[in-house]
Amino acid sequence: MDIETAPDRTAHSPLLARVMADNAYQIVDEAALDAAEAPLVMLLLAGDWWRLAESDDVAAILPELDKAMGGHVAVMVGARAAERALQKRFRFNAFPALVFLRNGEWLGTLEGIRDWADYMREIPQILTREPGAPPPFRIPAGWQSAPANTAPQTGDAQ
């Protein structure tokens, strides 16, 4: 990929940019999210759209999810520069993610893309929860680290 065709990694995907413009979705960083006055928020954190096809998949259905919630939930999109800080704050493992908040407090997170029926089942369940702290990060299955007391071998064993 030459420099002229490389994606702008500091911007949202062209599809998400169009969706945001067409629907007047607010772009937020941590401060703007904290200042938001909406009682219920669905926050899209899209991640690296040029390598995660699911980011544009979620962007494409965002207006439909918004309509399905009947205007009861404010839809916001995380600023690209704020995504990692928001990921750390809400403790999810994978982009894209939809984070749900009530009065600024965490209700739940949906990672990746889902079937429509799953969204229609899971989102109402999330929205009826009591706010709380996000769960701790999960170590992915199969991930292992080297034992702490293992030193690299540099010579012949004696």
N, C-alpha and C positions, 0 to 999 in steps of 0.2 A: 504494500500500500504506500503510495507516495504521499508527500506532505499535503498536496492539494486535495486528496480524497480522504485523508484521515479524518475521523469524526472529531468534533469538538467535545472533548471529554469533560468540559466544565459546564456544558449545556444539557438540557433535557433533549430527548430524541425529537426529531421533527414531528412525529405523530403525537407525542405527548404535548409538545408545544402548541400544536393545533387544537388538541382537545382542551387544554387549559384556556386558550384564547376564546374558543367557541362557547365555553361554559363559564367563563369568568372565575375559574378556580384560582384561589390565592396561593402564591408560592411563599412558604414560610421557612425561617430558620428557627433555632430554639427560642430566641427572644420573641419573635412574632407569634410563635405557637403559644408561648406562655401568656402573651397579651391578648390572645383571641378570646372573644366574649361568647362564642358559640357554646351552648350547653353540650352538644354532641358533635364530635369531629371524627371523620374518617380521613386519615392522613396516608397518602400514597408516598412511599419511598421506593423509587423505581430502580435505583442502582445503575450499573453499567449497561446501558441499553444496547451498546454496540457489540456486546458479547453475551447478553442474556435476552434471548428472544421473548421470554415470558414478560419482560418489562413492557414491551409494546402491546402484548396480549392483554395485560391488565389495564394499560392506558386506554385501549380500545373499548373495553367494557365499563370503564369508570363512569361515563355518563348514564349507562343503563343501570348500574348499581345505585347511582344517585337518584334516578327516577323511581327505582323500586323502593327506595326508602322514603319516598313521598315528600322530600324537602325537609325532613326532620333532622337530617345530619348534614353538617357543613363539610364539604369536600375541600381538602387542602392538599397541596403537593409540596413535599420537602425540597428545599433548595439543594442543588447538587453539592455545594460546598458544605452543607450541614448534614448530609446523609449519614456519614460515619458517626458523628456525635449523637445523632438521633438513634442510630442503631445501638450504640452503647447505652444510651439512656433507657430505651425500651427493650433491650436485651433479646433481640431476635437474631437468628443465624443466617437467613438467606433473603436476598433481594429477588424480585420485588416483594414488598410487604405492605399490607394495609394495617395500620395501627388505629385502634378505636379508643377514643377518650371521652370521658364525661367530666365536664368542668375542669379540664386539664389533667385529669387523673386517668391512668391506664385501665382499660377494660379488657383488651385482648388484641391479638395480632394474628393475621392470616398471612402466611408466607407462600410465595409462588402463585401459580394459577390454579383455579378450582373449576369444577363443573358448575354450571349455573345453579343446579339444584342444591349443591353443597353450599354455595353462597347464600341461597335463600333459606337454608336451614341454619347455618352457622352464624351469620350476621345477627339475626334476631336474638339468638342465644347470647351472643357477646354483649349486645346492647342492653340486655336485662340484668347483667351481672352487677355486683357491687364493685366499685373501683378498688384497686389494690396495687401492690407492687408487681412489676413484671417478674416472671419466673427467672431463676438463674440461667445463664447460658448453658446449653447442652453440648457436651462433647459428641461429635458425630460418631456413629457406630463404626468400628474398625479403625479408628484413629488411635495410634499408640505413640508414645514418646520413648526415646532411649532412656534406659535406666539412669538415674542421677549419678550413680557411682561408676559409670563406665567411662574409661579414658581411652582415647584412640591409641592403637598400637603403632609404635614408630620403629620398632626394630625387632630382631629375632628374640624369641623367648629364651630365657636362660635356664 
